[in-house]
């Protein structure tokens, strides 16, 4: 309900700035109230689900605000999915309302066919057969604040890289946005946030929408990320805060020096990142350029892990933060026993006593994620003697070659430091003699010619930096890696490509 407070405080300040239109605080708040009233008129009640499949535009902000004050359970839907995949999520989350962007009409129509509980259909930015249009739906309703707000909740779905995606359900928590906003030290009248990623993902939704909105901070929305465009928008809007993923860091650093010098980005005071491991070299070079303004978190939809600020990270390069309290993170071996300091194992995070997640309608999967009071995201790492957590990779990505464990993230970090490498993914490929061998798929920098000579050079580059047994046996050049727009690499797709099992 905080957007209502800020609309009253100073309604003319921008809430959303986007390439398809802007909204002031007052305009966005009024539209959220109109949507609540329109949905109630169509039989939608508190406790119902609202599925939102929308690009980064003002209506996304307004739909989220409406769900939060109408007591609805919000599920954002990845618009890259097929109609059947989206339909599964919309049906599984038991949504009664479907708000869909007309850009994805073909997906929305198919998805709606698979969700029989739906009773309200609203199209954003154009027409979709069988949907009411946003403007005409809201127009008859008054924009004044509703007098009976009910706190809503959010239930996001895992990416579903193994099997069907799972809904992560947690109780409504009106404090969560404020907790994130406190971390970022927002000042509504002085700060501006740049949203770089798609808002259907958990991290951009939290860091780039709900937290800024809670503090009255304007959000500049990118609809599709590009490195130089990021610099241009930062200069144009005097952006102070942003959330990014490590792939973005690498592409920003790869811009020519004259391009980087073309823009005044001195307004930036806070960058936060997560989602995927960040090579130490990349983060160090970013802070050499922008200053010590880069924060990192280790968390997921299921719960929070650790946080590290720039000064602390520079003292402990590579850490994702100090474990506080010490029992918040446990490192367990394959038998479920605690490891010693510095010993690699599976990372488990302590679940809060009163706000535990559950996988929606999947008690077996929920139980499988927990060991007593702790749960795992499948990550592998260790805690050092000083209590700092370091991640090595995900357990599913582990390569076992000749009986030795190899973590692809370490090999990827070494290769990314080479100036010819734009992006890289490392996987294991079956081998009769070794079990698996290390294979690197390299996306060259723009203008770099992929040759056998370069492939051999990259192998030698690795051998100068990491143990020889970890180095790739083969380097294969690709036009583009199957990387999700949240920064994560689809390793299962890459393995299939490299094994000739798919495209």
Rosetta blueprint (number, residue, H / E / L):
1 X L
2 X H
3 X H
4 X H
5 X H
6 X H
7 X H
8 X H
9 X H
10 X L
11 X L
12 X L
13 X L
14 X E
15 X E
16 X E
17 X E
18 X E
19 X L
20 X L
21 X E
22 X E
23 X E
24 X E
25 X H
26 X H
27 X H
28 X H
29 X H
30 X H
31 X H
32 X H
33 X H
34 X H
35 X H
36 X H
37 X H
38 X H
39 X H
40 X H
41 X H
42 X L
43 X L
44 X L
45 X L
46 X L
47 X L
48 X L
49 X E
50 X E
51 X E
52 X E
53 X E
54 X L
55 X L
56 X L
57 X L
58 X H
59 X H
60 X H
61 X H
62 X H
63 X H
64 X H
65 X H
66 X H
67 X H
68 X H
69 X H
70 X H
71 X L
72 X L
73 X E
74 X E
75 X E
76 X E
77 X L
78 X L
79 X L
80 X L
81 X L
82 X L
83 X H
84 X H
85 X H
86 X H
87 X H
88 X H
89 X H
90 X H
91 X H
92 X H
93 X L
94 X L
95 X E
96 X E
97 X E
98 X E
99 X E
100 X E
101 X E
102 X H
103 X H
104 X H
105 X H
106 X H
107 X H
108 X H
109 X H
110 X H
111 X H
112 X H
113 X H
114 X L
115 X L
116 X L
117 X L
118 X L
119 X L
120 X E
121 X E
122 X E
123 X E
124 X E
125 X L
126 X L
127 X L
128 X L
129 X L
130 X L
131 X L
132 X E
133 X E
134 X H
135 X H
136 X H
137 X H
138 X H
139 X H
140 X L
141 X L
142 X L
143 X L
144 X L
145 X L
146 X L
147 X L
148 X L
149 X L
150 X E
151 X L
152 X L
153 X E
154 X E
155 X L
156 X E
157 X E
158 X L
159 X L
160 X L
161 X L
162 X L
163 X L
164 X L
165 X L
166 X L
167 X E
168 X E
169 X E
170 X L
171 X L
172 X L
173 X L
174 X L
175 X L
176 X H
177 X H
178 X H
179 X H
180 X H
181 X H
182 X H
183 X H
184 X H
185 X L
186 X L
187 X L
188 X L
189 X L
190 X L
191 X L
192 X E
193 X E
194 X E
195 X E
196 X L
197 X L
198 X L
199 X L
200 X L
201 X L
202 X H
203 X H
204 X H
205 X H
206 X H
207 X H
208 X H
209 X H
210 X H
211 X H
212 X H
213 X H
214 X H
215 X L
216 X L
217 X L
218 X E
219 X E
220 X E
221 X E
222 X L
223 X L
224 X L
225 X L
226 X L
227 X H
228 X H
229 X H
230 X H
231 X H
232 X H
233 X H
234 X H
235 X H
236 X H
237 X H
238 X L
239 X L
240 X L
241 X E
242 X E
243 X E
244 X E
245 X E
246 X H
247 X H
248 X H
249 X H
250 X H
251 X H
252 X H
253 X H
254 X L
255 X L
256 X L
257 X H
258 X H
259 X H
260 X H
261 X H
262 X L
263 X L
264 X L
265 X L
266 X L
267 X L
268 X L
269 X L
270 X E
271 X E
272 X E
273 X E
274 X E
275 X L
276 X L
277 X L
278 X L
279 X L
280 X H
281 X H
282 X H
283 X H
284 X H
285 X H
286 X H
287 X H
288 X H
289 X H
290 X H
291 X L
292 X L
293 X L
294 X E
295 X E
296 X E
297 X E
298 X E
299 X E
300 X E
301 X L
302 X L
303 X E
304 X E
305 X E
306 X E
307 X E
308 X E
309 X L
310 X H
311 X H
312 X H
313 X H
314 X H
315 X H
316 X L
317 X L
318 X L
319 X L
320 X L
321 X E
322 X E
323 X L
324 X L
325 X L
326 X H
327 X H
328 X H
329 X E
330 X E
331 X E
332 X E
333 X L
334 X L
335 X L
336 X L
337 X L
338 X E
339 X L
340 X L
341 X L
342 X L
343 X L
344 X L
345 X E
346 X E
347 X E
348 X E
349 X E
350 X E
351 X L
352 X L
353 X L
354 X L
355 X L
356 X L
357 X L
358 X E
359 X E
360 X L
361 X L
362 X L
363 X H
364 X H
365 X H
366 X H
367 X H
368 X H
369 X H
370 X E
371 X E
372 X L
373 X L
374 X E
375 X E
376 X E
377 X E
378 X E
379 X E
380 X E
381 X E
382 X E
383 X E
384 X L
385 X L
386 X L
387 X L
388 X E
389 X E
390 X E
391 X E
392 X E
393 X E
394 X E
395 X H
396 X H
397 X H
398 X L
399 X E
400 X E
401 X E
402 X L
403 X L
404 X E
405 X E
406 X E
407 X L
408 X H
409 X H
410 X H
411 X H
412 X H
413 X H
414 X H
415 X H
416 X H
417 X L
418 X L
419 X L
420 X L
421 X E
422 X E
423 X E
424 X E
425 X E
426 X E
427 X E
428 X E
429 X E
430 X E
431 X E
432 X L
433 X L
434 X L
435 X E
436 X E
437 X E
438 X E
439 X E
440 X E
441 X E
442 X E
443 X E
444 X E
445 X L
446 X L
447 X L
448 X L
449 X L
450 X L
451 X L
452 X H
453 X H
454 X H
455 X H
456 X H
457 X H
458 X H
459 X H
460 X H
461 X H
462 X H
463 X H
464 X L
465 X L
466 X L
467 X L
468 X H
469 X H
470 X H
471 X L
472 X L
473 X L
474 X E
475 X E
476 X E
477 X E
478 X L
479 X L
480 X L
481 X L
482 X L
483 X E
484 X L
485 X L
486 X L
487 X L
488 X L
489 X E
490 X L
491 X H
492 X H
493 X H
494 X H
495 X H
496 X H
497 X H
498 X H
499 X L
500 X L
501 X L
502 X L
503 X L
